[in-house]
Amino acid sequence: MNEAEIFTENGFPEEPSIDETVPARKPRPKGKRAVDLAGIKTTTESHYLNEDTLNETFPKGWHQLEDEVYKELKRIPASYEVVEHHIGVYAGNGNDAKIIRGETPKRLLNHSILTPSLAASVFTAKYVNAVPLNRISEGYGYDGIHISRQVMAGWMIKLHRYYLEPVHRMMKTELFSSHLIHCDESPFKMTGEKDAADPQSKDYMWVYHSPGHGSSHPVYLYEYDNGSRAGHVIGEYLKDYTGVLVTDGYQSYHTLQKERADDIKVAGCWAHARRKFTDIVKVAGDKKAMIPGQKAADEVVKRIAAIYHTDHMYKGTSPEEILDNRQQSVKPLVDAYFSWIKGSVDNPGLDHSSALRTALNYSLNQEQYLRTFLEDPEVPLDNNDAEGSIKKFCVGKHSWHIIDSKNGAKASAMMYSIAETAKANGLNPYEYFQYLMDQLKEYPRNDVPEDKLAELMPWSPTLPDCCKQQLKR
């Protein structure tokens, strides 16, 4: 409490003597709250006493100390504004039947209320925050705005069809410039356009991710190829790619390496190998009550943990140091791991139908691919990057449950690509998508000059500051 706020027993303010005056406080160092609120628009409200009050309180005079400062965060709900365009229409007199109109700004979609800001709002809600369109529609309804789920779905499909093909093409070019690509896929439910001969068949969404090492930038590309998971899909998609694929144990990737041994190398995922053993250990619950098979699985988990730990000791160092550590320290652990695996598989007492044998065989069959990281400092031990990104789609599909059409699936794939790539490059997805749509509408549909398109990519250094994230990590 400030001395000026202390009152005597009689209720009258007591003036502090000169030698009791409170010294000026040192500026407080910035704490977590200050960091959390940095970059947000700040307004200042001042709360000062008037001179009459101060003179009455301090008859002998007063001086002002350093202000006390505290911060609050106010939320200003979304606001909407209808922009009504009045266009002048002119016709000549007499026999001149010519009619002319005033110039109007370009629109995203003809005969539609959609603007870049409204498009960005729907885009962010669904593809960043995983809110289904029916709930987005409901939210708009509370604000007195009636936009159906079907209308918003149509908007996203049309934006993809009219504007985003060049964006996809340039993102794929950047993806293919990367030395390595993470790959994964996830099933989802298609309701509107099923194969009549196989109505229960699954559709798949693929994701390809470049982590942004070297001169390339981080890119996430979701792809929908008629929902197929067949090997020819990745073969066709990656036909012009040369580099390393970081994947799970799906056989089609290995087939691709065999067919294009000079161009493609596959790196396996140690997290997948470990997961099969951790599942066995979890069943045991109490490690003290483990049966022999569970103890063997626990031993494998510890060995893989040692491989991870030894490799991560050099995380953030130079490629040369990482490679040297892998050859000198990690490789012996990997050699010992596979020696132990082979010895366990050959154990005559092992139940051939057990989960442990399945887990052991997985590691054994993946040995060639699990060893790839030892020869390349850029290759990670696992495919968690791609798994993490495909989970964004999985979270979304569990929220909105269905995709109605193939056109909707293709549009969703591109929207997820933009959202995840924007975040990976330090952008605010809403602000970036709004800016992207605002710029693309100025050009003929799907016909943007390459130099201008390059300036609009999520990694472009010329993007305005409004597109940058304010997110604190």
C-alpha positions in Angstrom: 0.0 0.0 0.0 1.3 3.5 -0.9 2.0 5.9 2.0 -0.5 8.3 0.6 -3.2 5.7 1.2 -2.5 5.2 4.9 -4.9 6.9 7.2 -4.7 7.7 10.9 -7.1 6.4 13.5 -9.1 9.6 13.3 -9.7 9.0 9.6 -7.5 11.9 8.4 -4.6 11.4 6.0 -1.2 11.5 7.6 1.6 13.2 5.6 4.8 11.2 5.6 7.9 13.1 6.8 10.6 13.8 4.3 13.0 11.1 5.5 10.2 8.5 5.4 9.4 9.1 1.7 9.3 5.8 -0.2 12.2 5.5 -2.7 11.5 5.0 -6.3 11.2 1.4 -7.2 13.5 -0.2 -9.7 11.8 -1.2 -13.0 10.4 -4.7 -12.8 12.0 -7.2 -15.2 9.7 -8.5 -17.9 8.0 -11.7 -16.7 6.0 -14.4 -18.5 2.9 -12.2 -18.6 4.7 -9.4 -20.3 6.1 -11.8 -22.9 2.7 -13.4 -23.4 1.1 -10.0 -24.1 3.9 -8.7 -26.3 2.9 -7.8 -29.8 -0.8 -7.2 -28.9 -2.3 -3.8 -29.5 -2.1 -1.8 -26.2 -4.1 1.1 -25.1 -3.2 3.1 -21.9 -5.7 4.3 -19.3 -4.3 6.8 -16.7 -5.6 7.0 -13.1 -4.1 10.1 -11.6 -5.2 12.2 -8.6 -6.0 15.9 -9.3 -3.8 18.6 -7.7 -6.5 19.7 -5.3 -6.7 16.3 -3.8 -2.9 16.0 -3.6 -2.5 19.5 -2.0 -5.1 18.7 0.6 -3.5 15.4 1.4 0.1 16.8 1.5 0.0 20.3 2.9 3.8 20.5 3.0 4.1 19.7 -0.7 4.4 16.5 -2.7 6.3 14.9 -5.6 5.3 12.0 -7.9 6.9 8.6 -7.8 7.1 6.0 -10.6 3.7 4.9 -11.8 2.4 1.5 -10.7 1.4 -0.4 -13.8 -0.7 -3.5 -14.3 -2.2 -5.1 -17.4 -5.5 -6.7 -18.3 -6.5 -8.5 -21.5 -9.8 -7.4 -23.0 -11.5 -9.6 -25.7 -13.3 -7.7 -28.4 -15.8 -10.0 -30.1 -15.9 -10.4 -33.8 -17.7 -7.6 -35.6 -19.3 -7.7 -39.0 -20.0 -5.0 -41.5 -22.1 -5.1 -44.6 -20.4 -3.2 -47.5 -23.1 -2.1 -49.9 -21.6 -1.2 -53.3 -23.5 1.3 -55.4 -22.4 1.2 -59.0 -23.2 4.0 -61.3 -24.9 2.9 -64.5 -25.0 5.3 -67.5 -26.6 5.3 -70.9 -26.3 7.7 -73.8 -29.2 9.8 -74.9 -31.0 9.5 -78.3 -30.1 6.6 -80.5 -26.9 5.8 -78.4 -27.9 2.5 -76.7 -24.5 2.1 -75.1 -24.5 1.5 -71.3 -21.4 1.8 -69.1 -20.9 1.2 -65.4 -18.5 2.5 -62.7 -15.5 0.5 -61.9 -15.8 -2.0 -59.0 -13.3 -3.9 -57.0 -12.5 -7.5 -57.9 -14.6 -10.1 -56.1 -13.7 -13.6 -55.0 -16.9 -15.2 -56.3 -19.5 -13.6 -58.4 -23.0 -13.1 -56.9 -21.6 -14.1 -53.5 -21.2 -12.2 -50.1 -17.8 -13.9 -49.7 -14.9 -11.6 -48.9 -11.2 -12.5 -48.1 -11.8 -11.8 -44.4 -15.0 -14.0 -44.3 -13.2 -16.8 -46.2 -10.3 -16.6 -43.8 -12.7 -16.9 -40.9 -14.3 -20.1 -42.2 -10.8 -21.4 -43.2 -9.3 -20.9 -39.8 -12.3 -22.3 -37.9 -12.4 -25.5 -39.8 -8.9 -26.2 -41.0 -6.9 -24.8 -38.1 -9.3 -25.1 -35.1 -11.1 -28.3 -36.3 -14.6 -26.8 -35.9 -17.2 -28.5 -38.2 -19.1 -26.4 -40.7 -22.4 -26.9 -39.0 -21.1 -25.5 -35.7 -19.5 -22.6 -37.6 -22.9 -21.9 -39.1 -24.4 -22.1 -35.7 -21.9 -19.6 -34.4 -22.6 -17.1 -37.1 -26.3 -17.6 -36.3 -25.8 -16.3 -32.8 -24.4 -13.1 -34.3 -27.5 -12.8 -36.5 -25.8 -14.0 -39.7 -27.3 -17.0 -41.5 -24.8 -18.9 -43.6 -25.5 -22.6 -44.1 -23.0 -25.4 -43.9 -23.6 -26.2 -47.6 -22.9 -22.7 -48.7 -19.6 -22.6 -46.8 -18.6 -26.0 -48.2 -19.3 -24.7 -51.6 -17.1 -21.6 -51.0 -14.1 -23.7 -50.0 -14.5 -25.9 -53.1 -14.8 -22.9 -55.4 -11.8 -21.1 -53.8 -9.7 -24.3 -54.4 -10.9 -24.7 -58.0 -10.6 -21.0 -59.0 -7.5 -19.9 -57.1 -5.3 -22.5 -55.5 -4.0 -24.7 -58.2 -0.9 -22.4 -58.8 -0.3 -22.3 -55.1 -0.4 -26.1 -54.9 2.0 -26.4 -57.9 4.6 -24.0 -56.3 4.3 -25.7 -52.9 5.0 -29.1 -54.5 8.0 -27.7 -56.3 9.4 -26.5 -53.0 8.6 -29.8 -51.4 10.5 -31.7 -54.0 13.6 -29.4 -53.5 14.0 -30.9 -50.1 16.6 -33.6 -49.5 14.1 -35.7 -47.5 10.3 -35.9 -47.3 8.2 -37.4 -44.5 5.3 -39.4 -45.7 2.1 -40.8 -44.0 -1.5 -41.4 -44.7 -4.8 -41.6 -42.8 -8.2 -43.1 -43.6 -11.4 -41.1 -43.4 -15.1 -41.6 -44.1 -16.5 -40.5 -47.5 -20.3 -40.5 -47.6 -21.5 -38.8 -50.7 -19.6 -40.6 -53.5 -18.9 -44.2 -52.6 -18.1 -47.0 -55.0 -21.4 -48.9 -55.3 -19.6 -52.2 -55.5 -17.7 -51.5 -52.3 -19.7 -49.1 -50.1 -17.6 -49.9 -47.0 -14.2 -49.1 -48.6 -12.0 -46.5 -46.9 -10.7 -43.4 -48.4 -7.2 -42.1 -47.6 -5.6 -38.7 -47.2 -1.8 -38.6 -47.8 0.5 -36.0 -46.3 4.0 -35.2 -47.5 6.2 -33.0 -45.4 9.6 -31.3 -46.0 11.2 -30.2 -42.7 12.9 -27.2 -44.2 16.6 -28.1 -43.9 19.2 -26.4 -45.9 17.9 -24.1 -48.7 14.4 -25.6 -48.7 11.5 -24.4 -46.6 9.0 -26.4 -44.4 6.1 -27.5 -46.5 3.1 -29.7 -45.7 1.1 -31.1 -48.6 -2.0 -33.1 -48.1 -3.1 -35.0 -51.2 -6.3 -36.8 -52.1 -6.0 -39.1 -55.1 -9.5 -40.6 -55.3 -9.0 -41.9 -51.8 -6.6 -44.7 -52.9 -3.8 -46.0 -50.7 -2.4 -48.2 -53.6 1.3 -48.2 -54.3 0.8 -46.6 -57.7 -0.5 -43.4 -56.0 2.8 -42.6 -54.3 4.8 -43.9 -57.3 3.0 -41.5 -59.6 3.1 -38.6 -57.1 6.9 -39.0 -56.4 7.9 -39.8 -60.0 10.0 -36.6 -60.3 11.4 -36.7 -56.8 15.0 -37.7 -55.8 15.9 -38.0 -52.2 15.0 -39.8 -48.9 11.5 -40.8 -47.8 11.0 -41.1 -44.0 8.1 -43.5 -43.6 6.4 -46.2 -41.5 6.7 -49.8 -42.6 4.1 -49.6 -45.5 5.4 -52.0 -48.2 4.6 -49.6 -51.1 7.4 -47.3 -50.0 9.9 -50.2 -50.0 8.7 -51.3 -53.4 9.3 -47.8 -54.7 12.9 -47.9 -53.5 13.5 -51.2 -55.2 12.1 -49.8 -58.5 14.1 -46.6 -58.3 17.1 -47.5 -56.3 19.2 -44.8 -57.8 16.7 -42.0 -56.9 14.9 -43.0 -53.8 16.0 -44.2 -50.4 13.6 -45.1 -47.6 14.4 -44.4 -43.9 12.3 -46.4 -41.4 10.7 -45.2 -38.2 12.1 -46.2 -34.9 9.0 -44.9 -33.1 6.9 -47.5 -34.9 9.3 -50.2 -33.9 9.3 -49.1 -30.3 5.5 -48.8 -30.2 5.0 -52.5 -30.8 7.0 -53.3 -27.7 5.7 -50.5 -25.5 2.2 -51.9 -26.1 3.3 -55.2 -24.7 4.9 -53.6 -21.7 1.7 -51.6 -21.0 -0.3 -54.8 -20.7 1.8 -55.8 -17.8 1.0 -52.8 -15.7 3.3 -53.5 -12.7 6.8 -54.3 -14.0 7.4 -56.5 -11.0 4.8 -58.9 -12.3 6.1 -59.2 -15.8 6.1 -62.5 -17.6 9.2 -63.4 -19.7 7.8 -62.1 -22.9 7.0 -58.7 -21.3 10.4 -58.6 -19.7 11.9 -59.1 -23.2 9.8 -56.3 -24.6 10.9 -54.0 -21.8 14.5 -54.8 -22.6 13.9 -53.8 -26.2 12.3 -50.5 -25.1 15.4 -49.7 -23.0 17.7 -50.5 -25.9 15.8 -48.2 -28.3 15.8 -45.5 -25.6 19.6 -45.7 -25.4 19.8 -45.3 -29.2 17.6 -42.1 -29.0 19.5 -40.7 -26.1 22.9 -41.2 -27.6 21.8 -39.7 -30.9 20.1 -36.7 -29.3 23.2 -35.8 -27.4 24.5 -34.2 -30.6 21.2 -32.6 -31.6 21.8 -29.0 -32.9 25.5 -29.6 -33.7 27.0 -29.6 -37.2 26.1 -32.4 -39.7 29.7 -33.6 -39.5 29.5 -34.0 -35.7 26.1 -35.7 -35.9 27.4 -38.2 -38.5 30.5 -38.9 -36.6 28.5 -39.5 -33.4 26.2 -41.9 -35.3 29.1 -43.9 -36.7 31.2 -44.0 -33.5 28.5 -44.2 -30.8 25.1 -44.9 -32.2 25.9 -47.6 -34.7 27.3 -50.0 -32.1 24.0 -49.7 -30.2 22.1 -50.4 -33.4 24.3 -53.4 -34.2 23.8 -54.8 -30.7 20.0 -54.2 -31.0 19.6 -56.2 -34.1 21.9 -58.9 -32.8 19.7 -59.2 -29.7 16.5 -59.2 -31.9 17.8 -62.0 -34.1 18.8 -64.0 -31.1 15.4 -63.6 -29.6 13.6 -64.5 -32.8 15.6 -67.8 -33.0 14.7 -68.7 -29.4 12.9 -72.0 -29.8 10.7 -71.3 -26.7 9.1 -68.2 -28.3 5.4 -68.5 -29.1 5.1 -68.0 -32.8 1.7 -66.5 -32.5 2.6 -64.0 -29.7 2.6 -60.2 -29.9 6.3 -60.3 -29.0 7.2 -62.4 -32.1 5.2 -60.0 -34.3 7.1 -57.0 -32.8 10.5 -58.8 -33.2 9.8 -59.7 -36.8 8.7 -56.1 -37.6 12.1 -54.8 -36.4 13.9 -57.6 -38.3 12.1 -57.0 -41.5 12.7 -53.2 -41.3 16.4 -53.5 -40.4 17.6 -52.1 -43.8 15.4 -49.0 -43.4 15.9 -48.5 -39.7 19.7 -48.3 -40.4 19.4 -45.5 -43.0 19.7 -42.7 -40.5 23.2 -43.9 -39.6 24.5 -42.8 -43.0 22.8 -39.4 -43.3 22.9 -36.7 -40.6 19.7 -35.0 -41.9 17.6 -38.2 -41.5 15.7 -38.3 -38.2 15.2 -41.5 -36.3 11.4 -41.5 -36.8 8.5 -40.2 -38.8 6.9 -38.2 -36.0 6.9 -35.0 -38.1 4.5 -36.5 -40.6 2.5 -38.4 -38.0 2.1 -35.1 -36.1 0.8 -33.3 -39.1 -1.6 -36.0 -40.2 -3.0 -35.9 -36.7 -4.3 -32.4 -37.4 -6.4 -34.0 -40.1 -7.4 -36.8 -37.8 -8.5 -34.3 -35.1 -10.6 -32.6 -37.8 -12.2 -35.7 -39.1 -13.3 -36.7 -35.6 -14.9 -33.3 -35.3 -16.7 -33.1 -38.6 -16.8 -36.9 -39.1 -17.4 -36.9 -42.9 -16.4 -35.5 -46.2 -19.3 -35.4 -48.7 -17.6 -35.5 -52.0 -14.3 -35.9 -53.9 -14.2 -32.2 -54.7 -14.6 -31.5 -51.0 -11.8 -33.9 -50.2 -9.5 -32.2 -52.7 -10.4 -28.8 -51.4 -9.9 -29.9 -47.8 -6.4 -31.3 -48.7 -5.3 -28.0 -50.1 -6.8 -26.0 -47.2 -5.0 -28.2 -44.7 -1.8 -27.8 -46.7 -2.0 -24.0 -46.5 -2.9 -24.0 -42.8 0.0 -26.3 -41.7 2.6 -24.8 -44.0 1.6 -21.3 -42.9 2.1 -22.3 -39.2 5.4 -24.1 -40.0 6.7 -20.9 -41.6 5.8 -18.6 -38.6 2.6 -17.2 -40.1 -0.8 -16.4 -38.6 -3.1 -18.7 -40.7 -6.1 -16.3 -40.6 -4.1 -13.2 -41.6 -2.1 -15.1 -44.3 -5.2 -16.7 -45.9 -7.0 -13.4 -46.0 -3.9 -11.7 -47.6 -3.5 -14.6 -50.1 -7.2 -14.4 -51.2 -7.1 -10.7 -51.4 -4.1 -10.8 -53.7 -5.1 -13.8 -55.9 -8.5 -12.3 -56.7 -6.7 -9.5 -58.6 -5.5 -12.0 -61.3 -7.3 -14.2 -63.8 -8.3 -17.4 -62.1 -5.5 -19.9 -61.7 -3.3 -17.6 -63.9 -0.9 -15.7 -61.6 2.6 -14.6 -62.8 5.3 -16.8 -61.3 7.2 -13.9 -59.8 4.0 -12.6 -58.1 3.1 -16.2 -56.9 6.5 -16.6 -55.4 5.9 -13.4 -53.3 2.7 -15.0 -51.9 4.2 -18.3 -50.7 4.2 -18.9 -47.0 8.0 -18.7 -46.8 8.3 -15.4 -48.9 10.3 -12.7 -47.1 8.2 -10.1 -48.7 5.0 -11.0 -46.9 3.6 -8.1 -44.8 4.1 -8.1 -41.1 0.4 -8.6 -40.5 0.8 -12.2 -41.7 3.4 -13.0 -39.0 2.5 -15.0 -35.9 2.2 -13.4 -32.6 2.2 -16.8 -31.0 4.7 -17.2 -28.1 6.4 -20.4 -27.6 
